[in-house]
């Protein structure tokens, strides 16, 4: 069972992150202070984590929810395994 979930609202956030990454590159090229570079890297990582969380939440509320409402036991088991794998990967 394949569900279509729009993540278009994340594009603006990702473009801001892209700008932050370009800023990190520019700061390195300009040999800026290490702490300033690290601060911008941390901000970009945190912003990317928020995008990840948003997409995961939307996945749970749409795709996973739909498989539990109308899917077979096999589909539900697949979704549970999928979520376990995602959570394990996120903890690394």
C-alpha angles and dihedrals in degrees: 000000000000121000127192115229121181116227094174092119088065092062093081091050091048091050089054089051089049088055090050091053090050086050091054090051091049092048091051092048089051090048092236124180112295095230091055091051092048091049092055091045090052091050091051092048092050092048091050090049089054090052089050091050092048093051092046091050091050090048091052093047095047118020098029094040091051092051090053094048100047108004132102124256087259092054091049091050090050091052092049091052090047091054093046090052091049092050092048090050092048092054093058 
